Amino acid sequence: MDKILSKSEILDSHDMRIQTVAVPEWGGSVRLRSLTGAERDAFEASLVRQVDGKHLPDMVNLRAKLLAATIVDEQDRQIFTASDVVALGRKNAVALDRVFTVAQRLNGMATDSVEEALKNSEPGPVVGSISG
């Protein structure tokens, strides 16, 4: 039987994952960090907009939104903000897709996870999003 973890063991665990991805189109590599639970919720919230009380998909700059949330510097701090999403989305699509695919895998996101999140969404305000 597995050990039952205490509150402190859970909160003190170092569970974030890091991966470096080569991006020759940009002249180097980027460092990706897994999302926290709160960051994942904010990312998923940024993929939904409310119109007339209904939740509708907002796939604009999907790749750039996830990369803004996951690309970090050597100290594991995000280097992009919500205001950078549009500019990041203007980068080479092949490069964005390569890094996006790794970010998805690093964060346990299946390719259909966005559709699943939209199906499970309930009416209410969308707050804390990383939208651009």
DSSP file (Angstrom, degrees, kcal/mol; ACC not computed):
  #  RESIDUE AA STRUCTURE BP1 BP2  ACC     N-H-->O    O-->H-N    N-H-->O    O-->H-N    TCO  KAPPA ALPHA  PHI   PSI    X-CA   Y-CA   Z-CA
    1    1 A M              0   0    0      0, 0.0     3,-0.1     0, 0.0     2,-0.1   0.000 360.0 360.0 360.0 140.5    0.0    0.0    0.0
    2    2 A D        -     0   0    0      1,-0.1     2,-0.2     0, 0.0     0, 0.0  -0.342 360.0 -98.1 -70.4 151.8    1.2    3.5   -0.8
    3    3 A K        -     0   0    0      1,-0.1     2,-0.6    -2,-0.1    -1,-0.1  -0.465  33.0-125.7 -67.2 138.0    2.1    5.9    1.9
    4    4 A I        -     0   0    0     -2,-0.2     2,-0.2    -3,-0.1    -1,-0.1  -0.798  30.0-134.0 -86.5 121.7   -0.6    8.4    2.8
    5    5 A L        -     0   0    0     -2,-0.6     2,-0.1     1,-0.1    -1,-0.0  -0.457   9.6-132.3 -81.0 147.1    0.9   11.9    2.6
    6    6 A S     >  -     0   0    0     -2,-0.2     4,-2.1     1,-0.1     5,-0.2  -0.447  29.8-103.4 -86.8 168.1    0.4   14.6    5.1
    7    7 A K  H  > S+     0   0    0      1,-0.2     4,-2.8     2,-0.2     5,-0.2   0.929 122.8  48.2 -55.7 -48.9   -0.6   18.2    4.4
    8    8 A S  H  > S+     0   0    0      1,-0.2     4,-2.2     2,-0.2    -1,-0.2   0.870 108.9  53.5 -65.4 -36.4    3.0   19.4    4.8
    9    9 A E  H  > S+     0   0    0      2,-0.2     4,-0.5     1,-0.2    -1,-0.2   0.895 112.9  44.2 -64.9 -38.5    4.4   16.6    2.6
   10   10 A I  H >< S+     0   0    0     -4,-2.1     3,-1.0     2,-0.2    -2,-0.2   0.961 117.1  43.5 -68.4 -51.4    2.0   17.6   -0.2
   11   11 A L  H 3< S+     0   0    0     -4,-2.8    -2,-0.2     1,-0.2    -1,-0.2   0.782 116.2  48.2 -68.6 -26.6    2.6   21.4    0.1
   12   12 A D  H 3< S+     0   0    0     -4,-2.2    -1,-0.2    -5,-0.2    -2,-0.2   0.503  86.0 111.9 -90.5  -5.1    6.4   21.0    0.5
   13   13 A S    <<  -     0   0    0     -3,-1.0     2,-1.0    -4,-0.5     3,-0.1  -0.407  67.2-134.2 -71.5 145.7    6.8   18.7   -2.5
   14   14 A H        +     0   0    0      1,-0.1    -1,-0.1    -2,-0.1    -2,-0.1  -0.803  44.2 152.6 -99.5  91.7    8.7   20.0   -5.5
   15   15 A D        +     0   0    0     -2,-1.0     2,-0.2     2,-0.1    -1,-0.1   0.365  24.9 116.0-108.8   4.1    6.4   18.8   -8.2
   16   16 A M        -     0   0    0     -3,-0.1     2,-0.3    17,-0.0    20,-0.0  -0.540  53.0-146.1 -76.9 139.5    6.9   21.3  -11.0
   17   17 A R        -     0   0    0     -2,-0.2    17,-2.5    89,-0.1     2,-0.4  -0.829  10.0-162.0-108.2 146.5    8.4   19.9  -14.2
   18   18 A I  E     +A   33   0A   0     -2,-0.3     2,-0.3    15,-0.2    15,-0.2  -0.960   9.7 175.9-125.9 141.8   10.8   21.8  -16.6
   19   19 A Q  E     -A   32   0A   0     13,-2.2    13,-3.4    -2,-0.4     2,-0.4  -0.986  19.9-142.6-146.2 139.8   11.7   21.0  -20.2
   20   20 A T  E     -A   31   0A   0     -2,-0.3     2,-0.4    11,-0.2    11,-0.2  -0.846  16.6-164.5-101.3 136.9   13.9   22.8  -22.7
   21   21 A V  E     -A   30   0A   0      9,-2.9     9,-2.6    -2,-0.4     2,-0.3  -0.982  18.0-128.2-125.6 128.0   12.8   22.9  -26.3
   22   22 A A  E     -A   29   0A   0     -2,-0.4     7,-0.3     7,-0.2     3,-0.1  -0.565  22.9-177.1 -72.7 133.2   15.1   23.9  -29.2
   23   23 A V  E >>> +A   28   0A   0      5,-3.6     3,-1.9    -2,-0.3     5,-1.5  -0.722   5.8 177.4-131.7  81.5   13.5   26.6  -31.4
   24   24 A P  G >45S+     0   0    0      0, 0.0     3,-0.9     0, 0.0    -1,-0.1   0.799  78.6  65.3 -58.8 -28.8   16.0   27.1  -34.3
   25   25 A E  G 345S+     0   0    0      1,-0.3    67,-0.1     2,-0.1    -3,-0.0   0.787 107.9  41.1 -62.7 -25.9   13.6   29.7  -35.9
   26   26 A W  G <45S-     0   0    0     -3,-1.9    -1,-0.3     2,-0.3     3,-0.1   0.400 119.6-109.8-102.6   0.2   14.1   31.9  -32.9
   27   27 A G  T <<5S+     0   0    0     -3,-0.9     2,-0.3    -4,-0.5    -2,-0.1   0.740  85.0  11.9  83.0  24.1   17.9   31.2  -32.7
   28   28 A G  E   <S-A   23   0A   0     -5,-1.5    -5,-3.6    -7,-0.0     2,-0.3  -0.906  89.1 -58.7 175.4-145.4   18.0   29.1  -29.5
   29   29 A S  E     -A   22   0A   0     -7,-0.3     2,-0.3    -2,-0.3    -7,-0.2  -0.878  29.9-142.6-129.7 159.8   15.9   27.3  -27.0
   30   30 A V  E     -A   21   0A   0     -9,-2.6    -9,-2.9    -2,-0.3     2,-0.5  -0.907  14.8-133.3-120.9 154.2   13.0   28.0  -24.6
   31   31 A R  E     -AB  20  72A   0     41,-0.6    41,-3.0    -2,-0.3     2,-0.4  -0.930  20.6-161.3-110.0 125.0   12.5   26.7  -21.1
   32   32 A L  E     -AB  19  71A   0    -13,-3.4   -13,-2.2    -2,-0.5     2,-0.4  -0.851   3.0-164.1-109.0 142.4    9.0   25.4  -20.3
   33   33 A R  E     -A   18   0A   0     37,-2.5   -15,-0.2    -2,-0.4    74,-0.1  -0.955  27.6-108.6-122.2 143.4    7.5   24.9  -16.8
   34   34 A S        -     0   0    0    -17,-2.5     2,-0.2    -2,-0.4    73,-0.1  -0.320  41.7-107.6 -63.8 154.0    4.5   23.0  -15.9
   35   35 A L        -     0   0    0      1,-0.1     2,-0.1     2,-0.1    -1,-0.1  -0.490  22.3-123.8 -81.5 150.9    1.5   25.0  -14.7
   36   36 A T     >  -     0   0    0     -2,-0.2     4,-2.4     1,-0.1     5,-0.2  -0.416  36.6-101.8 -77.1 169.4    0.2   25.2  -11.2
   37   37 A G  H  > S+     0   0    0      1,-0.2     4,-2.3     2,-0.2     5,-0.1   0.916 125.0  49.0 -59.2 -43.5   -3.4   24.3  -10.7
   38   38 A A  H  > S+     0   0    0      1,-0.2     4,-2.2     2,-0.2    -1,-0.2   0.887 110.8  50.1 -65.1 -39.5   -4.4   28.0  -10.5
   39   39 A E  H  > S+     0   0    0      2,-0.2     4,-2.5     1,-0.2    -1,-0.2   0.895 110.0  50.7 -66.0 -39.7   -2.4   28.8  -13.7
   40   40 A R  H  X S+     0   0    0     -4,-2.4     4,-2.8     2,-0.2     5,-0.2   0.921 109.9  50.2 -64.0 -43.1   -4.1   25.9  -15.5
   41   41 A D  H  X S+     0   0    0     -4,-2.3     4,-2.4     1,-0.2    -2,-0.2   0.919 111.5  48.3 -60.6 -43.3   -7.6   27.2  -14.4
   42   42 A A  H  X S+     0   0    0     -4,-2.2     4,-1.6     2,-0.2    88,-0.7   0.899 111.3  50.4 -64.2 -41.0   -6.7   30.7  -15.6
   43   43 A F  H  < S+     0   0    0     -4,-2.5     4,-0.4     2,-0.2     3,-0.3   0.953 112.5  46.0 -60.9 -49.6   -5.5   29.3  -19.0
   44   44 A E  H >< S+     0   0    0     -4,-2.8     3,-1.3     1,-0.2    -2,-0.2   0.877 110.3  54.0 -63.3 -37.1   -8.7   27.3  -19.4
   45   45 A A  H >< S+     0   0    0     -4,-2.4     3,-1.5     1,-0.3    -1,-0.2   0.829 100.4  61.5 -64.5 -31.0  -10.8   30.3  -18.4
   46   46 A S  T 3< S+     0   0    0     -4,-1.6    -1,-0.3    -3,-0.3    -2,-0.2   0.612  95.7  62.4 -71.1 -10.2   -9.0   32.3  -21.1
   47   47 A L  T <  S+     0   0    0     -3,-1.3    11,-2.7    -4,-0.4     2,-0.4   0.290  98.5  65.7 -96.8   8.9  -10.4   29.9  -23.7
   48   48 A V  E <   -D   57   0B   0     -3,-1.5     2,-0.3     9,-0.3     7,-0.1  -0.990  58.9-174.1-132.5 138.5  -14.0   30.8  -22.9
   49   49 A R  E     -D   56   0B   0      7,-2.6     7,-3.0    -2,-0.4     2,-0.5  -0.960  23.0-124.9-128.8 152.7  -15.9   34.0  -23.4
   50   50 A Q  E     +D   55   0B   0     -2,-0.3     2,-0.4     5,-0.2     5,-0.2  -0.838  27.9 173.2-100.4 128.7  -19.4   34.9  -22.3
   51   51 A V  E >  S-D   54   0B   0      3,-2.6     3,-2.0    -2,-0.5    -2,-0.0  -0.978  75.1 -17.9-134.1 120.8  -21.9   36.2  -24.8
   52   52 A D  T 3  S-     0   0    0     -2,-0.4     3,-0.1     1,-0.3    -1,-0.1   0.873 128.2 -52.8  51.8  41.8  -25.6   36.7  -23.8
   53   53 A G  T 3  S+     0   0    0      1,-0.2     2,-0.4    71,-0.0    -1,-0.3   0.502 116.3 113.4  77.3   3.7  -25.0   34.5  -20.7
   54   54 A K  E <   -D   51   0B   0     -3,-2.0    -3,-2.6    69,-0.1     2,-0.5  -0.857  66.9-125.6-110.3 144.2  -23.6   31.6  -22.8
   55   55 A H  E     -D   50   0B   0     -2,-0.4    -5,-0.2    -5,-0.2    66,-0.0  -0.775  32.8-177.9 -87.2 125.4  -20.1   30.3  -22.7
   56   56 A L  E     -D   49   0B   0     -7,-3.0    -7,-2.6    -2,-0.5     2,-0.0  -0.923  32.8 -97.8-122.2 148.4  -18.5   30.2  -26.2
   57   57 A P  E     -D   48   0B   0      0, 0.0     2,-0.4     0, 0.0    -9,-0.3  -0.352  28.1-165.7 -62.6 142.8  -15.1   29.0  -27.2
   58   58 A D        +     0   0    0    -11,-2.7   -10,-0.1     1,-0.1    -2,-0.0  -0.771  19.7 162.3-128.9  85.4  -12.4   31.7  -27.6
   59   59 A M    >   +     0   0    0     -2,-0.4     3,-1.8     2,-0.1     4,-0.2   0.351  25.5 133.8 -89.2   5.5   -9.6   30.0  -29.4
   60   60 A V  T 3  S-     0   0    0      1,-0.3    72,-0.2     2,-0.1     5,-0.1  -0.400  86.2  -6.6 -61.2 124.7   -7.9   33.2  -30.5
   61   61 A N  T 3> S+     0   0    0     -2,-0.2     4,-2.8    28,-0.1    -1,-0.3   0.818  82.9 159.5  57.9  35.7   -4.1   32.9  -29.8
   62   62 A L  H <> S+     0   0    0     -3,-1.8     4,-2.0     1,-0.2     5,-0.2   0.923  73.2  45.0 -51.5 -50.9   -4.6   29.5  -28.1
   63   63 A R  H  > S+     0   0    0      1,-0.2     4,-2.6    -4,-0.2    -1,-0.2   0.929 113.6  49.1 -62.7 -46.2   -1.0   28.5  -28.6
   64   64 A A  H  > S+     0   0    0      1,-0.2     4,-2.6     2,-0.2    -1,-0.2   0.870 108.3  54.6 -63.6 -36.8    0.4   31.9  -27.6
   65   65 A K  H  X S+     0   0    0     -4,-2.8     4,-1.4     2,-0.2    -1,-0.2   0.932 111.5  43.7 -62.2 -45.8   -1.8   31.9  -24.4
   66   66 A L  H  X S+     0   0    0     -4,-2.0     4,-1.1    -5,-0.2    -2,-0.2   0.911 115.1  48.8 -67.7 -40.5   -0.4   28.5  -23.3
   67   67 A L  H  X S+     0   0    0     -4,-2.6     4,-2.7     1,-0.2     3,-0.4   0.886 107.2  55.0 -67.7 -37.2    3.2   29.5  -24.2
   68   68 A A  H  < S+     0   0    0     -4,-2.6    12,-0.5     1,-0.2    -1,-0.2   0.863 111.8  45.9 -61.0 -33.8    2.9   32.8  -22.3
   69   69 A A  H  < S+     0   0    0     -4,-1.4    -1,-0.2    -5,-0.2    -2,-0.2   0.696 122.5  33.7 -80.9 -19.3    1.9   30.8  -19.2
   70   70 A T  H  < S+     0   0    0     -4,-1.1   -37,-2.5    -3,-0.4     2,-0.4   0.665  87.3  96.3-115.9 -19.8    4.6   28.2  -19.5
   71   71 A I  E  <  +B   32   0A   0     -4,-2.7     8,-1.6   -39,-0.2     9,-0.5  -0.622  54.3 173.7 -77.2 127.2    7.8   29.8  -21.0
   72   72 A V  E     -BC  31  78A   0    -41,-3.0   -41,-0.6    -2,-0.4     6,-0.2  -0.837  28.4-118.2-130.5 165.0   10.1   30.7  -18.1
   73   73 A D    >   -     0   0    0      4,-2.1     3,-1.9    -2,-0.3    -1,-0.1  -0.182  53.2 -78.1 -88.2-171.4   13.6   32.1  -17.5
   74   74 A E  T 3  S+     0   0    0      1,-0.3    -1,-0.0     2,-0.1    -2,-0.0   0.707 133.5  54.2 -65.3 -19.3   16.4   30.3  -15.6
   75   75 A Q  T 3  S-     0   0    0      2,-0.1    -1,-0.3     3,-0.0     3,-0.1   0.232 119.9-110.4 -96.5  12.8   14.8   31.2  -12.3
   76   76 A D  S <  S+     0   0    0     -3,-1.9     2,-0.4     1,-0.2    -2,-0.1   0.767  72.0 141.1  64.2  29.8   11.5   29.6  -13.4
   77   77 A R        -     0   0    0      1,-0.0    -4,-2.1     2,-0.0    -1,-0.2  -0.852  60.2-105.6-100.7 137.1    9.7   33.0  -13.7
   78   78 A Q  B     -C   72   0A   0     -2,-0.4    -6,-0.2    -6,-0.2    -9,-0.1  -0.326  26.1-164.1 -57.4 137.7    7.3   33.6  -16.6
   79   79 A I        +     0   0    0     -8,-1.6     2,-0.3   -11,-0.1    -1,-0.1   0.599  68.2  61.5-101.2 -14.0    8.9   35.9  -19.1
   80   80 A F        -     0   0    0    -12,-0.5     2,-0.2    -9,-0.5    -2,-0.0  -0.819  63.6-161.8-111.7 153.2    5.6   36.8  -20.9
   81   81 A T    >   -     0   0    0     -2,-0.3     3,-1.9     1,-0.0     4,-0.4  -0.705  43.0 -91.2-119.9 176.0    2.5   38.5  -19.7
   82   82 A A  G >  S+     0   0    0      1,-0.3     3,-1.1    -2,-0.2     4,-0.4   0.830 125.0  61.5 -56.8 -32.7   -1.0   38.7  -21.0
   83   83 A S  G 3  S+     0   0    0      1,-0.2     4,-0.3     2,-0.1    -1,-0.3   0.636 100.2  55.5 -71.9 -11.7   -0.1   41.9  -22.9
   84   84 A D  G <> S+     0   0    0     -3,-1.9     4,-2.7     1,-0.1     5,-0.2   0.539  81.1  91.2 -93.1  -8.5    2.5   39.8  -24.9
   85   85 A V  H <> S+     0   0    0     -3,-1.1     4,-2.4    -4,-0.4    -1,-0.1   0.893  85.3  48.6 -59.3 -45.3    0.1   37.2  -26.1
   86   86 A V  H  > S+     0   0    0     -4,-0.4     4,-0.6     2,-0.2    -1,-0.2   0.936 114.4  45.6 -62.4 -46.6   -0.8   39.0  -29.4
   87   87 A A  H >4 S+     0   0    0     -4,-0.3     3,-1.1     1,-0.2    -2,-0.2   0.909 112.9  50.4 -63.4 -41.9    2.8   39.6  -30.3
   88   88 A L  H >< S+     0   0    0     -4,-2.7     3,-1.7     1,-0.3    -1,-0.2   0.882 104.6  58.8 -63.1 -37.8    3.8   36.0  -29.4
   89   89 A G  H 3< S+     0   0    0     -4,-2.4    -1,-0.3     1,-0.3    -2,-0.2   0.647  96.0  64.1 -65.8 -15.0    0.9   34.8  -31.6
   90   90 A R  T << S+     0   0    0     -3,-1.1    -1,-0.3    -4,-0.6    -2,-0.2   0.469  82.9 103.9 -87.1  -2.4    2.5   36.5  -34.6
   91   91 A K  S <  S-     0   0    0     -3,-1.7   -27,-0.1    -4,-0.2     5,-0.0  -0.250  92.4 -58.2 -75.9 169.0    5.6   34.3  -34.4
   92   92 A N     >  -     0   0    0      1,-0.1     4,-2.7     4,-0.1     5,-0.2  -0.190  45.3-140.8 -50.3 126.5    6.3   31.5  -36.9
   93   93 A A  H  > S+     0   0    0      1,-0.2     4,-2.5     2,-0.2     5,-0.2   0.848 100.2  53.0 -62.9 -36.5    3.4   28.9  -36.7
   94   94 A V  H  > S+     0   0    0      2,-0.2     4,-2.2     1,-0.2    -1,-0.2   0.930 112.0  45.2 -65.8 -44.3    5.7   25.9  -37.0
   95   95 A A  H  > S+     0   0    0      2,-0.2     4,-2.1     1,-0.2     5,-0.2   0.931 114.0  49.2 -64.4 -45.8    7.9   27.1  -34.1
   96   96 A L  H  X S+     0   0    0     -4,-2.7     4,-2.9     1,-0.2    -2,-0.2   0.918 111.7  49.3 -58.9 -43.9    4.8   28.0  -32.0
   97   97 A D  H  X S+     0   0    0     -4,-2.5     4,-2.5     2,-0.2    -1,-0.2   0.890 108.3  53.1 -65.9 -39.0    3.3   24.6  -32.7
   98   98 A R  H  X S+     0   0    0     -4,-2.2     4,-1.3     2,-0.2    -1,-0.2   0.941 115.8  39.1 -60.4 -47.7    6.5   22.7  -31.8
   99   99 A V  H  X S+     0   0    0     -4,-2.1     4,-2.5     1,-0.2    -2,-0.2   0.889 114.0  55.3 -70.8 -39.2    6.7   24.4  -28.4
  100  100 A F  H  X S+     0   0    0     -4,-2.9     4,-2.8    -5,-0.2    -2,-0.2   0.899 104.2  54.3 -59.3 -43.1    3.0   24.2  -27.8
  101  101 A T  H  X S+     0   0    0     -4,-2.5     4,-2.1     1,-0.2    -1,-0.2   0.900 110.9  45.3 -60.2 -41.5    3.0   20.5  -28.3
  102  102 A V  H  X S+     0   0    0     -4,-1.3     4,-3.0     2,-0.2    -1,-0.2   0.907 111.7  52.3 -68.1 -41.6    5.7   20.1  -25.6
  103  103 A A  H  X S+     0   0    0     -4,-2.5     4,-1.4     2,-0.2    -2,-0.2   0.900 109.6  50.1 -61.6 -40.5    3.8   22.5  -23.3
  104  104 A Q  H  <>S+     0   0    0     -4,-2.8     5,-2.9     2,-0.2     3,-0.4   0.951 113.7  44.4 -60.0 -49.6    0.6   20.4  -23.8
  105  105 A R  H ><5S+     0   0    0     -4,-2.1     3,-1.6     1,-0.2    -2,-0.2   0.913 110.5  54.3 -62.9 -43.9    2.5   17.2  -23.0
  106  106 A L  H 3<5S+     0   0    0     -4,-3.0    -1,-0.2     1,-0.3    -2,-0.2   0.792 114.1  42.8 -60.1 -29.2    4.3   18.7  -20.0
  107  107 A N  T 3<5S-     0   0    0     -4,-1.4    -1,-0.3    -3,-0.4    -2,-0.2   0.215 113.8-113.1-105.6  13.4    0.9   19.8  -18.5
  108  108 A G  T < 5 +     0   0    0     -3,-1.6     2,-0.7     1,-0.2    -3,-0.2   0.836  62.0 154.3  62.4  34.1   -1.0   16.6  -19.3
  109  109 A M      < -     0   0    0     -5,-2.9    -1,-0.2    -6,-0.2    -2,-0.1  -0.854  32.4-151.5-100.3 114.7   -3.3   18.2  -21.8
  110  110 A A    >   -     0   0    0     -2,-0.7     3,-2.0    -3,-0.1     4,-0.3  -0.411  32.4-107.0 -73.1 159.9   -4.7   15.9  -24.4
  111  111 A T  T 3  S+     0   0    0      1,-0.3     3,-0.3     2,-0.1     4,-0.2   0.751 121.9  48.6 -62.9 -22.3   -5.5   17.5  -27.7
  112  112 A D  T 3> S+     0   0    0      1,-0.2     4,-2.0     2,-0.1    -1,-0.3   0.306  80.5 100.9 -98.3   9.8   -9.2   17.3  -26.9
  113  113 A S  H <> S+     0   0    0     -3,-2.0     4,-2.5     1,-0.2    -1,-0.2   0.824  77.8  56.0 -65.9 -30.5   -8.9   18.8  -23.4
  114  114 A V  H  > S+     0   0    0     -4,-0.3     4,-2.2    -3,-0.3    -1,-0.2   0.942 108.5  46.7 -65.7 -46.5  -10.1   22.3  -24.6
  115  115 A E  H  > S+     0   0    0     -4,-0.2     4,-2.2     1,-0.2    -2,-0.2   0.902 112.9  50.6 -61.6 -40.4  -13.3   20.8  -25.9
  116  116 A E  H  X S+     0   0    0     -4,-2.0     4,-2.0     1,-0.2    -1,-0.2   0.905 109.0  50.9 -63.3 -42.7  -13.8   18.8  -22.7
  117  117 A A  H  X S+     0   0    0     -4,-2.5     4,-0.5     1,-0.2    -1,-0.2   0.886 110.6  49.8 -63.2 -38.3  -13.2   22.0  -20.6
  118  118 A L  H >< S+     0   0    0     -4,-2.2     3,-0.8     1,-0.2    -2,-0.2   0.899 109.2  51.0 -67.9 -40.1  -15.8   23.8  -22.6
  119  119 A K  H 3< S+     0   0    0     -4,-2.2    -1,-0.2     1,-0.2    -2,-0.2   0.875 113.8  45.3 -62.6 -37.1  -18.4   21.0  -22.3
  120  120 A N  H 3< S+     0   0    0     -4,-2.0    -1,-0.2    -5,-0.2    -2,-0.2   0.472  88.7 113.4 -87.3  -2.4  -17.9   21.0  -18.5
  121  121 A S    <<  -     0   0    0     -3,-0.8   -66,-0.1    -4,-0.5    -3,-0.0  -0.394  52.5-152.2 -73.6 148.4  -18.0   24.8  -18.1
  122  122 A E        -     0   0    0     -2,-0.1    -2,-0.1     1,-0.1    -1,-0.0  -0.869  30.8 -86.8-117.1 153.2  -20.9   26.3  -16.2
  123  123 A P  S    S+     0   0    0      0, 0.0   -69,-0.1     0, 0.0    -1,-0.1  -0.241  77.1  97.5 -57.7 145.0  -22.4   29.8  -16.6
  124  124 A G  S    S-     0   0    0    -71,-0.0     2,-0.1    -3,-0.0   -71,-0.0  -0.822  75.8 -50.0 154.0 170.9  -20.7   32.5  -14.6
  125  125 A P        -     0   0    0      0, 0.0     2,-0.7     0, 0.0   -76,-0.0  -0.370  45.0-134.1 -70.0 145.9  -18.0   35.2  -14.9
  126  126 A V        +     0   0    0     -2,-0.1     2,-0.3   -80,-0.0     3,-0.2  -0.906  36.7 170.0-100.3 115.8  -14.7   34.4  -16.3
  127  127 A V        +     0   0    0     -2,-0.7   -82,-0.1     1,-0.2   -81,-0.0  -0.858  47.6  28.4-126.2 159.1  -12.0   35.8  -14.1
  128  128 A G  S    S+     0   0    0     -2,-0.3   -82,-0.2     1,-0.2    -1,-0.2   0.793  79.1 161.2  69.0  29.9   -8.2   35.6  -13.9
  129  129 A S        -     0   0    0     -3,-0.2     2,-0.9   -84,-0.1    -1,-0.2  -0.448  46.0-135.5 -87.6 158.3   -7.6   34.9  -17.5
  130  130 A I        +     0   0    0    -88,-0.7     2,-0.3    -2,-0.1   -61,-0.1  -0.783  51.6 149.6-103.8  82.5   -4.5   35.2  -19.6
  131  131 A S              0   0    0     -2,-0.9   -46,-0.1     1,-0.1   -45,-0.1  -0.850 360.0 360.0-120.3 155.4   -6.1   36.8  -22.6
  132  132 A G              0   0    0     -2,-0.3   -46,-0.2   -72,-0.2    -1,-0.1   0.431 360.0 360.0-125.6 360.0   -4.7   39.2  -25.0
